[in-house]
Structures are given as structure tokens and as C-alpha cells.
């Protein structure tokens, strides 16, 4: 298992003064704006991956 992914900046103030939160996995605390937030994986999208087509697809006139 790989290490958890860490955010690079606070989603509220944009500062980089982050540390792991006490609430558990995925929780982070910002020292600049004094906010706590949590990151979590919601799941895969039903449509999956979409490949680009080289022929222009439906955009042809």
C-alpha cells in the first residue's frame, strides 16, 4: 500500500501551512486560516475513461 496523498495547499485560503489532523485518515488542518478539512475518495465515474478520436468525432460539418 502506498502512502496517503497530501494536499499541497489549503482549499480555503491557498496557504501551504498544513499538517495532518487529529480526526483520522484524510483530515488536515491549516495553520494559516485555522480551518480543518478532510480529503476522501468518492469512487469511480460510471462513464469511465473517454478516448480522444483523431477523426473529429461528432464535430464534423
DODO-160342 format. One record per residue: residue number from 1; x, y, z of N, C-alpha, C, O, CB in turn. Coordinates in nm, 2 decimals. Last residue first. Glycine has a CB too. Layout:
BEGIN
[pt NUM [X Y Z] [X Y Z] [X Y Z] [X Y Z] [X Y Z]]
...
This chain:
BEGIN
[pt 61 [-1.88 1.89 -4.00] [-1.99 1.97 -4.06] [-2.01 1.92 -4.20] [-2.10 1.98 -4.27] [-1.97 2.12 -4.06]]
[pt 60 [-1.79 1.71 -3.70] [-1.78 1.73 -3.85] [-1.90 1.80 -3.90] [-2.02 1.78 -3.86] [-1.76 1.60 -3.92]]
[pt 59 [-1.80 1.64 -3.44] [-1.79 1.78 -3.47] [-1.78 1.81 -3.62] [-1.75 1.93 -3.66] [-1.67 1.84 -3.40]]
[pt 58 [-1.80 1.38 -3.35] [-1.93 1.44 -3.39] [-1.92 1.58 -3.44] [-2.02 1.64 -3.47] [-2.03 1.43 -3.28]]
[pt 57 [-1.47 1.32 -3.46] [-1.59 1.27 -3.39] [-1.71 1.33 -3.44] [-1.73 1.33 -3.56] [-1.58 1.30 -3.24]]
[pt 56 [-1.21 1.37 -3.55] [-1.30 1.48 -3.52] [-1.43 1.44 -3.46] [-1.50 1.53 -3.40] [-1.33 1.56 -3.65]]
[pt 55 [-1.05 1.15 -3.58] [-1.12 1.20 -3.69] [-1.22 1.31 -3.67] [-1.30 1.35 -3.75] [-1.20 1.08 -3.75]]
[pt 54 [-0.93 1.07 -3.35] [-0.85 1.15 -3.44] [-0.92 1.20 -3.56] [-0.87 1.29 -3.63] [-0.73 1.07 -3.48]]
[pt 53 [-1.07 1.09 -3.03] [-1.07 1.04 -3.16] [-1.00 1.13 -3.25] [-1.01 1.25 -3.24] [-1.22 1.01 -3.21]]
[pt 52 [-0.98 1.02 -2.69] [-1.00 1.12 -2.80] [-0.99 1.05 -2.93] [-0.91 0.96 -2.95] [-0.89 1.23 -2.79]]
[pt 51 [-1.17 0.82 -2.47] [-1.05 0.84 -2.56] [-1.08 0.95 -2.66] [-1.20 0.96 -2.71] [-1.02 0.71 -2.62]]
[pt 50 [-1.26 0.84 -2.13] [-1.30 0.87 -2.27] [-1.18 0.89 -2.35] [-1.09 0.97 -2.32] [-1.40 0.99 -2.28]]
[pt 49 [-1.32 0.61 -1.87] [-1.23 0.69 -1.94] [-1.28 0.72 -2.08] [-1.34 0.63 -2.14] [-1.09 0.63 -1.95]]
[pt 48 [-1.64 0.62 -1.71] [-1.51 0.57 -1.73] [-1.42 0.67 -1.80] [-1.45 0.79 -1.81] [-1.51 0.44 -1.80]]
[pt 47 [-1.90 0.67 -1.64] [-1.87 0.68 -1.78] [-1.73 0.63 -1.81] [-1.70 0.60 -1.92] [-1.89 0.82 -1.82]]
[pt 46 [-1.91 0.65 -1.36] [-1.97 0.55 -1.44] [-1.93 0.55 -1.58] [-1.93 0.44 -1.65] [-2.12 0.56 -1.42]]
[pt 45 [-1.61 0.72 -1.17] [-1.73 0.77 -1.25] [-1.78 0.65 -1.34] [-1.71 0.57 -1.38] [-1.69 0.89 -1.34]]
[pt 44 [-1.53 0.57 -0.86] [-1.50 0.59 -1.00] [-1.63 0.64 -1.07] [-1.74 0.61 -1.03] [-1.46 0.46 -1.06]]
[pt 43 [-1.52 0.75 -0.54] [-1.54 0.64 -0.63] [-1.51 0.67 -0.77] [-1.47 0.78 -0.81] [-1.69 0.59 -0.61]]
[pt 42 [-1.43 0.93 -0.34] [-1.57 0.90 -0.36] [-1.60 0.78 -0.44] [-1.70 0.71 -0.41] [-1.64 1.02 -0.41]]
[pt 41 [-1.18 0.97 -0.11] [-1.21 0.92 -0.24] [-1.36 0.88 -0.25] [-1.40 0.81 -0.16] [-1.12 0.80 -0.27]]
[pt 40 [-1.12 1.27 0.08] [-1.16 1.13 0.07] [-1.20 1.10 -0.08] [-1.23 1.18 -0.16] [-1.29 1.11 0.16]]
[pt 39 [-1.00 1.50 0.31] [-1.00 1.45 0.18] [-1.04 1.31 0.18] [-1.01 1.23 0.27] [-0.85 1.47 0.12]]
[pt 38 [-1.12 1.76 0.52] [-1.10 1.62 0.50] [-1.10 1.59 0.35] [-1.18 1.64 0.28] [-1.20 1.53 0.58]]
[pt 37 [-1.02 2.04 0.73] [-1.09 1.98 0.62] [-1.05 1.83 0.60] [-0.95 1.79 0.66] [-1.06 2.06 0.49]]
[pt 36 [-1.01 2.32 0.94] [-0.99 2.18 0.93] [-1.07 2.13 0.81] [-1.19 2.17 0.79] [-1.02 2.10 1.06]]
[pt 35 [-0.85 2.64 0.98] [-0.96 2.55 0.94] [-0.92 2.41 0.93] [-0.80 2.38 0.91] [-1.02 2.60 0.80]]
[pt 34 [-0.67 2.85 1.02] [-0.73 2.77 1.14] [-0.85 2.69 1.10] [-0.94 2.68 1.18] [-0.76 2.87 1.25]]
[pt 33 [-0.53 2.97 0.83] [-0.67 3.02 0.85] [-0.74 2.94 0.96] [-0.86 2.97 0.99] [-0.75 3.00 0.71]]
[pt 32 [-0.27 2.86 0.88] [-0.29 3.00 0.84] [-0.43 3.05 0.87] [-0.44 3.15 0.93] [-0.25 3.01 0.69]]
[pt 31 [-0.27 2.59 0.94] [-0.23 2.68 1.04] [-0.25 2.82 1.01] [-0.25 2.91 1.10] [-0.08 2.65 1.07]]
[pt 30 [-0.52 2.36 0.86] [-0.44 2.47 0.81] [-0.40 2.56 0.92] [-0.49 2.61 1.00] [-0.52 2.54 0.70]]
[pt 29 [-0.53 2.01 0.88] [-0.55 2.13 0.95] [-0.46 2.24 0.89] [-0.35 2.21 0.86] [-0.53 2.12 1.10]]
[pt 28 [-0.70 1.72 0.75] [-0.59 1.81 0.75] [-0.63 1.94 0.82] [-0.75 1.98 0.82] [-0.55 1.84 0.61]]
[pt 27 [-0.78 1.37 0.72] [-0.81 1.50 0.78] [-0.69 1.59 0.78] [-0.58 1.54 0.82] [-0.87 1.48 0.92]]
[pt 26 [-0.71 1.12 0.63] [-0.76 1.22 0.53] [-0.80 1.35 0.59] [-0.84 1.44 0.51] [-0.89 1.16 0.47]]
[pt 25 [-0.77 0.95 0.93] [-0.71 0.95 0.79] [-0.78 1.05 0.70] [-0.91 1.05 0.69] [-0.73 0.81 0.73]]
[pt 24 [-0.83 1.17 1.21] [-0.81 1.05 1.14] [-0.76 1.06 1.00] [-0.72 1.17 0.96] [-0.93 0.96 1.15]]
[pt 23 [-0.85 1.40 1.35] [-0.97 1.33 1.33] [-0.95 1.20 1.26] [-1.04 1.11 1.26] [-1.07 1.41 1.25]]
[pt 22 [-0.62 1.56 1.37] [-0.64 1.46 1.47] [-0.76 1.37 1.45] [-0.77 1.27 1.52] [-0.65 1.52 1.61]]
[pt 21 [-0.45 1.61 1.05] [-0.55 1.64 1.16] [-0.56 1.53 1.25] [-0.52 1.42 1.23] [-0.68 1.67 1.10]]
[pt 20 [-0.13 1.71 0.93] [-0.24 1.60 0.94] [-0.32 1.64 1.07] [-0.28 1.68 1.17] [-0.17 1.46 0.96]]
[pt 19 [-0.10 2.05 0.82] [-0.05 1.93 0.90] [-0.16 1.83 0.91] [-0.28 1.87 0.91] [0.00 1.98 1.04]]
[pt 18 [0.01 2.33 0.62] [-0.08 2.22 0.65] [-0.02 2.11 0.74] [0.10 2.09 0.73] [-0.14 2.16 0.52]]
[pt 17 [0.06 2.59 0.48] [0.09 2.56 0.62] [-0.01 2.45 0.67] [-0.10 2.48 0.75] [0.08 2.69 0.71]]
[pt 16 [0.01 2.71 0.24] [0.08 2.57 0.24] [0.11 2.53 0.38] [0.18 2.43 0.40] [0.20 2.58 0.16]]
[pt 15 [-0.29 2.88 0.14] [-0.16 2.87 0.21] [-0.11 2.72 0.21] [-0.19 2.63 0.20] [-0.17 2.93 0.35]]
[pt 14 [-0.55 2.89 0.04] [-0.44 2.88 -0.05] [-0.30 2.87 0.01] [-0.21 2.85 -0.06] [-0.44 2.99 -0.15]]
[pt 13 [-0.79 2.90 0.19] [-0.70 3.02 0.19] [-0.59 3.01 0.09] [-0.53 3.12 0.06] [-0.65 3.06 0.32]]
[pt 12 [-0.92 2.66 0.12] [-0.99 2.78 0.16] [-0.91 2.90 0.15] [-0.96 3.00 0.10] [-1.04 2.76 0.31]]
[pt 11 [-0.76 2.44 0.06] [-0.86 2.48 -0.03] [-0.94 2.60 0.00] [-1.01 2.66 -0.08] [-0.96 2.36 -0.05]]
[pt 10 [-0.41 2.47 0.11] [-0.54 2.48 0.18] [-0.65 2.51 0.07] [-0.63 2.61 0.00] [-0.55 2.58 0.29]]
[pt 9 [-0.19 2.26 -0.08] [-0.24 2.39 -0.03] [-0.38 2.38 0.03] [-0.45 2.28 0.00] [-0.23 2.50 -0.14]]
[pt 8 [-0.14 2.00 -0.14] [-0.03 2.10 -0.15] [-0.06 2.23 -0.09] [0.03 2.31 -0.05] [0.01 2.11 -0.30]]
[pt 7 [-0.23 1.71 0.04] [-0.27 1.83 -0.03] [-0.15 1.92 -0.03] [-0.07 1.92 0.06] [-0.39 1.90 0.02]]
[pt 6 [-0.10 1.38 0.00] [-0.11 1.50 0.08] [-0.15 1.62 0.00] [-0.10 1.63 -0.12] [0.03 1.53 0.15]]
[pt 5 [-0.20 1.04 0.01] [-0.17 1.16 -0.07] [-0.19 1.29 0.02] [-0.29 1.29 0.09] [-0.26 1.17 -0.20]]
[pt 4 [-0.04 0.79 0.20] [-0.15 0.87 0.17] [-0.11 1.00 0.09] [0.00 1.04 0.10] [-0.23 0.91 0.29]]
[pt 3 [0.18 0.54 0.05] [0.15 0.64 0.15] [0.03 0.73 0.10] [0.00 0.73 -0.02] [0.27 0.73 0.17]]
[pt 2 [0.05 0.22 -0.08] [0.13 0.35 -0.09] [0.09 0.44 0.03] [-0.01 0.42 0.09] [0.11 0.41 -0.22]]
[pt 1 [0.08 -0.12 0.00] [0.00 0.00 0.00] [0.09 0.12 0.00] [0.19 0.13 0.07] [-0.10 0.00 0.12]]
